[in-house]
Every structure is written in C-alpha cells, then in structure tokens.
C-alpha cells in the first residue's frame, strides 16, 4: 500500500528535478516571481541535455522587460538585437557548454509596469546544428520559462 505522505513529496521532487533541467530564467535568488516595475538581476540557466555540446543560446526578451546590462560570461561572446527605440529584443551567447555541464548568464532588467506573466523564449543550439526551442510551441517537450510579475 502506498503512503500518500511519502509518495507525493517524492513525486513533486522528481517533477521539479525534471522541470529544472530545462533552460530557465529566474531571479538571481532563484525565484520565478518578482514585482511590477522592479529592477531585478536575472539568471538564464542552460544545461546541456544531450551527449553533444551546446554552442549557442538565444533569448527573446519579453515585451515590457528592459535589459540594462549583462555580466561578463568567460568563454562566451554576446550579441544583442535592438528595436527602433534602442531596447534589447534578443540576446545571443556563443560558446561551448559540454555534456553534463550547464552555464549561467546574468543580466539586469526592469520588470514590466503591469502585473502578469512574463514568458522567456529560449533557443538552445547544439554542435550538430539541432535547436531545442524552450518557447511553449510544444509545452510537453519545450516549456517556456515564466516569471510572474505581481
């Protein structure tokens, strides 16, 4: 007979370990929520989930999020795309994240002025040219990372 007090925490831990294996954006302290209009340091965590290296990470900046600066990430080059107003709309990091490794990319940003859900679309390119889309196009295979702004 299963004991729900034992099974439920184990199931939750398993789910969290699987969910956290994907490319995610969280606050510097690891939270998936922040305040309206707050200035926040975010971290993009990208694990290599294949037996080949990750070579590029592309982050699409959600509407309303204003990136102000980046932390230098040794071994990676960074390029940004900007809109007509000069706001960062995309960031691409190129470098190498070997199998069984992960990389973290830190950036500072101001949250949107309105409450809601911020959806971070991340595209992870591997050395064979394949791309894993963490953008909710297929939530079962590639869930987008989300931040609740309240």
Secondary structure, 3 states (H helix, E strand, C coil): CCCHHHHHHHHHHHHHHHHCCCCEEEECCCCCEECCCCEEEEEEEEECCCCCCEEEEEEECCCCCEEEEECCCCCCEEEEEECCCCCEEEEEEEEEECCCCEEEEEEEEECCCCCEEEEEEEEEEECCCCEEEECCCCCCCCCCEEEEEC
